[in-house]
């Protein structure tokens, strides 16, 4: 299980990477730590890169429901945007369920296969997208 997270305050941007094997407990730890790190921040545009997830077989619908409840405590998520970038249809479906559970607490959550499309949807323009891609490249696991 692995998560890494980097904030780029100048752009109100959070870059999260999810990789390896995840389960309900590791996702819970990720959400709780994000809540602590982002305390006091508002309108964060987050890109969660889940393209390196290898195994999500131990993630349950019940676990996703509990995670969405934790998200309600996440003040930084309110009025924010979350773009989840995936590489496989199975991860897309899991992300879609989670996104559906977040609809009442986030402005919007969408799932993408392409990073540039995700950044564009997060309302960044050409030069900002290029800068954020370089930023993410420096922090890639």
Secondary structure, 3 states (H helix, E strand, C coil): CEEEEEEEHHHCEEEEEEEEEEEHHHHHHHHHHHHHHCCCCCCCEEEEEEEEEEEEEECCHHHHHHHHHHHCCCHHHCCCEEEEECCCHHHHHHHHHHHHHHCCCCCEEEEECCHHHHHHHCCCCHHHHHHHHHHHHHHCC
